[in-house]
Amino acid sequence: MAGSQGKVAIVNCSGAGVGKPAGLALLANGWKMAIAGRRKEPLEHDA
């Protein structure tokens, strides 16, 4: 993802489902991320 330097993404459903791999892909490409989801435990595990 060219030009992702300094970008911030807000990823919903990031504890499971499509949000988790999408968030991991963004992190791998240099994005900063805020995560959100319904269940606290998966978010704490991945944070």
C-alpha positions in Angstrom: 0.0 0.0 0.0 2.0 2.9 -1.3 1.6 6.1 0.6 0.3 4.6 3.8 2.9 6.4 5.9 1.2 8.3 8.7 -2.3 6.9 7.9 -4.7 5.8 10.7 -7.4 3.2 10.3 -10.4 2.5 12.5 -11.2 -1.2 12.2 -14.6 -2.5 13.5 -15.1 -6.2 14.3 -11.3 -6.5 14.7 -11.5 -9.2 17.3 -12.8 -11.8 14.8 -14.3 -12.1 11.3 -13.0 -10.0 8.4 -11.9 -7.1 10.6 -9.0 -9.1 12.2 -7.2 -10.0 8.9 -7.9 -6.6 7.4 -6.4 -4.9 10.5 -3.4 -7.2 10.4 -2.8 -6.4 6.7 -3.0 -2.7 7.5 -0.5 -3.0 10.3 1.9 -5.0 8.1 1.8 -2.1 5.6 2.7 0.6 8.1 -0.8 1.9 9.1 -1.6 2.9 12.7 -4.9 1.4 13.9 -7.7 1.9 16.4 -9.7 -1.3 17.0 -13.3 -1.8 17.9 -15.6 -4.7 18.6 -18.4 -6.1 20.7 -16.4 -8.4 22.9 -13.6 -7.1 25.1 -11.6 -10.3 25.4 -10.6 -10.8 21.8 -9.7 -7.1 21.5 -7.5 -7.3 24.6 -5.8 -10.4 23.3 -4.9 -8.8 20.0 -4.0 -5.3 21.3 
